[in-house]
């Protein structure tokens, strides 16, 4: 578990030893948020939840990696 400030930028890093090389698919609470060929994905943290990385190539899907994020800080709204 990791605690981060709301609206901060988090860099997710995912690696695998795959041949052929893998593309990395990133999810937040099970919902797709993007892909990366480098294994690095930057995301703005806005809510508590679980981020998952899934490596994938033409051979198949690798083991998932997850991190649970707790968010601190108040939401500021305009008046």
C-alpha positions as CSV (number, residue, x, y, z in Angstrom):
1,X,0.0,0.0,0.0
2,X,1.2,3.5,-0.9
3,X,-0.3,6.9,0.2
4,X,-0.1,9.8,-2.3
5,X,-1.3,13.4,-2.4
6,X,-4.4,13.9,-4.5
7,X,-3.6,15.2,-8.0
8,X,0.0,14.2,-7.8
9,X,1.6,12.4,-10.8
10,X,2.5,8.8,-10.2
11,X,4.9,6.9,-12.5
12,X,4.0,3.2,-12.8
13,X,6.9,1.0,-13.9
14,X,6.4,-2.6,-15.0
15,X,9.0,-5.0,-16.4
16,X,9.1,-8.5,-17.7
17,X,11.5,-10.7,-19.5
18,X,9.4,-11.6,-22.5
19,X,10.4,-12.7,-26.0
20,X,9.0,-11.2,-28.1
21,X,8.9,-8.0,-26.1
22,X,5.7,-7.3,-24.3
23,X,3.3,-4.3,-24.4
24,X,2.1,-3.3,-21.0
25,X,-1.6,-2.6,-20.3
26,X,-2.5,-0.6,-17.2
27,X,-5.7,-0.7,-15.3
28,X,-7.3,1.3,-12.4
29,X,-9.8,-0.7,-10.4
30,X,-10.1,-3.1,-13.3
31,X,-10.8,-0.3,-15.9
32,X,-8.2,0.2,-18.7
33,X,-6.3,3.5,-18.4
34,X,-3.7,3.0,-21.1
35,X,-0.9,1.1,-22.7
36,X,2.9,1.4,-22.9
37,X,5.6,-0.3,-24.9
38,X,8.3,0.9,-22.4
39,X,6.6,-0.4,-19.3
40,X,6.4,3.2,-17.9
41,X,3.0,4.9,-17.5
42,X,2.3,8.3,-15.8
43,X,-1.0,8.9,-14.2
44,X,-2.6,11.7,-12.1
45,X,-3.8,10.2,-8.8
46,X,-7.4,11.3,-8.0
47,X,-8.9,8.5,-6.0
48,X,-8.1,5.5,-3.8
49,X,-7.8,2.2,-5.7
50,X,-5.7,-0.5,-7.2
51,X,-3.5,0.0,-10.2
52,X,-2.6,-3.1,-12.2
53,X,0.0,-3.8,-14.9
54,X,-0.5,-6.7,-17.4
55,X,2.3,-7.6,-19.8
56,X,1.1,-9.0,-23.1
57,X,2.7,-10.3,-26.3
58,X,1.7,-12.6,-29.2
59,X,2.7,-15.6,-27.0
60,X,0.3,-14.7,-24.2
61,X,-0.3,-12.8,-21.0
62,X,2.3,-12.5,-18.2
63,X,1.8,-12.2,-14.5
64,X,0.0,-9.2,-13.3
65,X,1.5,-6.6,-10.9
66,X,-0.6,-4.4,-8.6
67,X,-0.2,-1.6,-6.2
68,X,-2.9,-0.2,-3.9
69,X,-3.0,3.6,-3.6
70,X,-4.6,5.6,-0.8
71,X,-5.2,9.3,-1.6
72,X,-4.8,12.1,0.9
73,X,-5.6,15.8,0.5
74,X,-8.8,17.8,0.1
75,X,-10.6,18.4,-3.1
76,X,-10.8,22.1,-3.7
77,X,-13.9,23.4,-5.5
78,X,-14.5,26.8,-7.0
79,X,-17.2,29.0,-5.5
